[in-house]
Amino acid sequence: MDDCQTFDEIMSAYPSEWVLIDEPRTDTNMQFLGGRVLFHSANRDEVYAKAAELRRPHFAIRFLGAMPENMALVL
């Protein structure tokens, strides 16, 4: 995979941004290890729109900033 980056490299390159990651690599516990960044933005909606446009079969979207205290996470 060209331009594959580790999670730490992605975190340092795009702090406090949303990132669209192609073919994300995970360990056996499904912890994110890295991948190839396709798109990034401070605006979540732009990243989701790009994901819909590209229609990749396997991708991940991650927010790399601190979560607000009043945010709820639903899995």
Secondary structure, 3 states (H helix, E strand, C coil): CCCCEEHHHHHHHCCCCEEEEEEEEECCCCCEEEEEEEEEECCHHHHHHHHHHHCCCCEEEEECCCCCCCCCCCC
